[in-house]
């Protein structure tokens, strides 16, 4: 917060003085907290409407600008495999990219296009030095919803589910060249493979 002395914060925490809106804005920005929740008690503490983009590839510009410490691809362990992105800016600041896509064949024309753009996003991250920062998690419905809705501090769920799941990288293996490809069905289900086929087909005719 770049405060001159600890007493500047103590007077707020003890209720001796109310913080200014400017201070609260800085506080929320620094710690990834929802300003509306902090000031009015509306929505959830870590809900974020600032970074809503329609297609996965649209987030690349923000990733390049923000230079996050980690990029998490969060997938739900469900039939349609909903997924979204979380950026770790610091140990105390996570940014939930508030947009969900479906990693399955249960999609229409728009969904098919978004699968292609997710494929392109991962490849662009790989080709521009972000690959080592990428990590994946597959969560239960309950944890997935809590994280996406901003109900808990993101690290609380991400760090508990510490086992990395490289589903995002495996998804780009649309021609099944990876040695592990024979296990995709068991690991991710038929919809995952069908989604890969969608990307392969779409790229073929573009």
C-alpha positions in Angstrom: 0.0 0.0 0.0 3.1 2.3 0.3 1.9 3.8 3.6 4.3 6.0 5.5 3.6 4.4 8.8 1.6 1.5 10.3 -0.6 3.9 12.3 -2.1 5.0 9.0 -3.7 1.6 8.7 -4.4 1.0 12.4 -6.8 3.9 12.7 -9.0 2.2 10.1 -8.8 -1.3 11.5 -9.6 -0.1 15.0 -12.5 2.1 13.8 -10.9 5.3 15.0 -11.3 6.8 11.6 -13.1 5.8 8.4 -11.0 5.3 5.3 -11.5 7.5 2.3 -12.9 6.2 -0.9 -9.5 6.8 -2.6 -7.9 4.6 0.1 -10.5 1.9 -0.4 -10.0 2.0 -4.2 -6.2 1.6 -3.8 -6.8 -1.2 -1.2 -9.2 -3.1 -3.5 -6.9 -2.7 -6.5 -3.9 -3.9 -4.6 -5.6 -7.0 -3.1 -8.0 -7.9 -5.9 -11.1 -7.2 -3.9 -14.5 -6.2 -5.3 -14.9 -2.4 -4.6 -18.7 -2.6 -4.6 -18.6 -5.5 -2.1 -16.1 -3.5 0.1 -18.2 -0.3 0.1 -21.8 -1.5 -0.2 -21.8 -5.2 0.7 -23.1 -6.1 -2.8 -22.0 -9.2 -4.8 -19.0 -11.3 -3.6 -15.6 -10.2 -2.2 -13.5 -11.4 -5.1 -16.0 -11.1 -7.9 -14.6 -9.3 -10.9 -16.5 -7.6 -13.7 -13.5 -5.5 -15.0 -12.0 -8.2 -17.2 -14.8 -9.8 -19.1 -13.8 -10.8 -22.7 -15.9 -12.7 -25.2 -13.3 -15.1 -26.6 -10.3 -16.7 -24.9 -7.8 -15.2 -27.3 -9.1 -11.7 -26.2 -7.4 -12.2 -22.9 -3.9 -12.4 -24.4 -3.5 -8.6 -24.5 -4.3 -8.3 -20.8 -2.0 -11.1 -19.9 0.9 -9.5 -21.8 0.1 -6.1 -20.1 -0.3 -7.5 -16.6 2.6 -10.0 -16.8 1.1 -12.3 -14.1 3.2 -14.6 -12.0 0.9 -17.6 -12.9 -1.9 -18.3 -15.4 -4.4 -20.9 -14.2 -6.8 -22.7 -16.5 -9.6 -23.8 -14.3 -11.8 -26.7 -15.6 -14.9 -28.1 -14.0 -15.1 -31.9 -13.7 -18.5 -32.1 -15.5 -19.8 -33.4 -18.7 -19.5 -30.1 -20.5 -16.2 -29.2 -18.9 -16.8 -25.5 -18.2 -13.6 -23.5 -17.9 -12.2 -20.1 -17.2 -8.9 -18.3 -16.5 -7.4 -17.0 -13.3 -4.3 -14.7 -13.2 -2.1 -14.6 -10.2 -0.6 -11.1 -10.0 0.9 -11.6 -6.6 0.5 -13.9 -3.5 -2.2 -11.5 -2.3 -3.8 -10.6 -5.6 -5.6 -12.9 -8.0 -7.7 -11.8 -11.0 -10.6 -13.9 -12.1 -11.3 -13.5 -15.8 -15.0 -13.6 -15.6 -16.0 -15.6 -18.7 -16.9 -19.3 -18.9 -16.5 -21.5 -22.0 -17.3 -25.1 -22.7 -14.6 -27.7 -23.5 -16.9 -30.2 -25.1 -19.0 -30.9 -28.2 -22.1 -29.5 -26.6 -21.6 -26.2 -28.4 -23.0 -24.3 -31.3 -21.3 -22.2 -34.0 -20.1 -19.6 -31.5 -18.8 -22.3 -29.1 -16.9 -24.0 -31.8 -15.2 -20.8 -32.7 -14.3 -20.2 -29.0 -12.7 -23.6 -28.8 -10.5 -22.7 -31.7 -9.6 -19.4 -30.1 -8.8 -21.1 -26.8 -6.4 -23.4 -28.8 -4.9 -20.3 -30.4 -4.5 -18.6 -27.0 -2.6 -21.5 -25.5 -0.3 -21.7 -28.5 0.3 -18.0 -28.4 1.2 -18.1 -24.7 3.5 -21.0 -25.5 5.2 -19.2 -28.4 5.7 -15.9 -26.4 7.4 -17.1 -23.3 4.3 -17.7 -21.0 4.3 -21.5 -21.1 6.3 -21.9 -17.9 3.7 -19.7 -16.1 0.7 -21.8 -17.1 -0.9 -24.3 -14.9 -4.2 -26.2 -14.7 -6.7 -27.3 -12.2 -9.8 -29.6 -12.5 -12.3 -28.9 -9.7 -15.6 -30.3 -8.4 -18.7 -28.3 -9.3 -18.8 -26.8 -5.8 -15.2 -25.5 -5.8 -15.5 -24.4 -9.4 -18.5 -22.2 -8.6 -17.1 -20.7 -5.4 -13.9 -19.7 -7.2 -15.6 -18.3 -10.3 -18.2 -16.4 -8.3 -15.5 -14.8 -6.2 -16.9 -16.2 -2.9 -13.4 -17.2 -1.6 -9.9 -15.9 -1.8 -8.7 -17.7 -5.0 -5.5 -19.1 -3.5 -7.7 -21.0 -0.9 -9.0 -23.3 -3.7 -6.1 -23.2 -6.1 -3.4 -24.0 -3.5 -5.5 -26.7 -1.9 -5.8 -28.4 -5.3 -2.1 -28.2 -5.8 -1.8 -31.1 -8.2 -1.3 -29.6 -11.6 -3.6 -30.9 -14.3 -2.2 -30.0 -17.8 -5.5 -30.4 -19.5 -5.1 -27.1 -21.3 -1.8 -28.3 -22.8 -3.2 -31.7 -23.7 -6.2 -30.0 -25.4 -3.8 -28.5 -28.0 -2.6 -32.0 -28.9 -5.4 -32.2 -31.5 -3.6 -34.7 -33.7 -2.8 -36.9 -30.6 1.0 -36.8 -31.0 1.7 -36.8 -27.3 2.6 -40.2 -25.8 -0.2 -39.7 -23.2 -2.8 -39.3 -25.9 -4.1 -42.8 -25.6 -5.2 -41.9 -22.0 -7.2 -38.8 -23.0 -10.5 -40.7 -23.0 -10.0 -42.1 -19.5 -8.6 -38.8 -18.2 -11.0 -36.3 -19.7 -13.9 -38.1 -21.3 -15.3 -38.4 -24.8 -16.5 -34.8 -24.9 -12.9 -33.6 -24.5 -11.8 -35.7 -27.5 -14.8 -34.5 -29.5 -13.9 -30.9 -28.7 -10.4 -31.6 -30.0 -11.9 -32.9 -33.2 -13.9 -29.7 -33.6 -10.8 -27.6 -33.5 -9.0 -29.9 -35.9 -12.0 -29.7 -38.3 -12.4 -25.9 -38.0 -8.7 -25.2 -38.6 -8.8 -27.5 -41.6 -11.4 -25.4 -43.3 -10.1 -21.9 -42.4 
